[in-house]
Amino acid sequence: MIFQLTAPLLDGCVLAILNQGDAYGYSLTQQLKQEIDISESTLYPVLRRLQREGCLAVYDKQYQGRNRRYYTITQTGRELLSDCRESWSDYAARVSSILSGGTKHE
């Protein structure tokens, strides 16, 4: 079974990877693909939006005669990541409780 990855959750995943170090778009996609099914066409709009919201900064770096655009997390991005982690922990615990039969109908 495949579960849908919502925009806020995808934001959190992107920010968590970039919190470990800067990355360019293709490498970021490859890191995400190790865990979830995602395409570059899905990722780039997310990166642009996070950049507009001040969660990411970008810089270009030469690689084999071409520029690569690298993304780096900002303080605003770290704060959003912290919020996302907290929300995810609470949400995952609630869903886990339901799926394991921990809640009862009254």
Residue, then its C-alpha position, 0 to 999 in steps of 0.5 A: m500500500i502506498f500512502q500519499l505524501t502531503a505538501p507539509l510532509l514533503d516540505g519536512c522531508v526536504l528540510a530534514i535532508l538539507n539540515q544534514g548538508d547542502a545539496y543540489g536538486y538532482s542529488l536531493t531527489q536521489q536522496l528522497k527516492q531512497e525512501i519515497d517515490i518522488s520525481e524531479s518535476t515534483l521536487y523543484p516547485v517545492l524547492r522554489r516555494l520553500q525558497r520564496e518562504g525564506c526556508l531555503a537559500v540558494y547558491d551556484k557552484q561550478y561542477q565540470g564547467r557547469n553551474r549547479r544550484y545548491y540549496t541550503i536551509t535557513q534559520t526559518g527553515r530550521e524552525l519550520l523543520s522543528d515544527c514539522r518534526e513535532s507535528w509529525s511525531d504527534y500525528a504518527a503516534r495518533v495514527s499508530s494508536i488507531l491502527s493498533g486498536g488503541t482507540k475505542h468507539e463510545 
